[in-house]
Every structure is written in C-alpha cells, then in structure tokens.
Amino acid sequence: MDINWGTLAGVFGVSLGITVVVVVMFSLGLAAWAQAVNPAPDVPRGRHQKMATAAAALCFAASLAVAAYGIDLIVPG
C-alpha cells in the first residue's frame, strides 16, 4: 500500500484553507452583529444598523452553507 503524499498534502491544504475561511466568515458575522446590536454613539441608527444585520446574516449563512456541504459530503445519502 502506497501513500500518494501529493494528494494527501492537497487535501490537507484545502481543508486548512476552508477551515480558515469559515472561521473568518463566522468572526466577521459576530463583529457585524455586535455593530448592529450596539452601534457606536456617533453613528446614526437606521441604514447602518440594517446593513450590519444583513452582513451578519450573510456571513452566518455562508458559514452554515459550508458546514452543511461538508456534512453532505461525509454522510452517505
């Protein structure tokens, strides 16, 4: 039994990259949500709050989509 080290390194690299992307997207979602819930005192409410909420929802949805796709790949169906 031989191990194809190039393929193994490729899988490791892609897994590491996707993990970093998901963590960054989720972190950006948390930061945007914090801005939506508790905006800075000098920033007027309204459009800024709606944009922050939309950005948070988009980041969380992207993280959820990647996680769901990973589960779909793992679980036979």
N, C-alpha and C positions, 0 to 999 in steps of 0.2 A: 504494500500500500504506500503510495507516494503522496506527498502533500504538495499541492501547487501553491507555493509561497506567494507568488504574484497575485493570484486570485484572492488568497486569504488577506493579504495586505490591502487589496482593493476593497474588500468587504469591510475590513476594519476602518479604512479611511472614510468610506461612505457612511457607515454607522456613526462614527465620531462626528462627522460633519452635520448629519441630520440631527443628532442629539444637541449639538451646539445651537443649531438654528431653532429648534423647538424651545430650548431654554431661553434664548434671547427673545423669541416672539412672546413667550409667556411673561417674561420680565417686563417687556415693553407694554404688554397688556395691563399688568399690575400698575405700572407707572402712570399710564393713561387713565386708568380707573381712579387712582388716587387723585389725579388732577381734576377729574370730573366730579368726584365726591367733595373734595375740599380744595377749591381753586385758590390761587394766590389772592390776597386782598386787593391788589391794584388792578386785577384783571376783571373786566365786567362779565357778569354771568350771561348766559344765553347761548350764542353761537359757539363760543369756546367750549362750554360745557357739553354741548351736543356733539361737537367734533371729537372731544376727548372720549366721550362714551362710545361713539361709533368706532374710533380707533381701538379702544379696548375690546369691543365686541369682535372686531375683525381679527385682532391678534389671538384672542381666545378661540375663535372659530378655526383659524389656521392651525393652531396647536392641536385642537380636537380632531381636525381632519387628518393630520399626520399620524396621530395616535390611533385613530380608527383604521387608517390604511395599514398600519403596522400590525394591528390585531387581525385584520382581514388576511394579511399575508401568512400569519402564523397559524390561525385556526382554520382547519380544513372545512370546506363548505361546499 
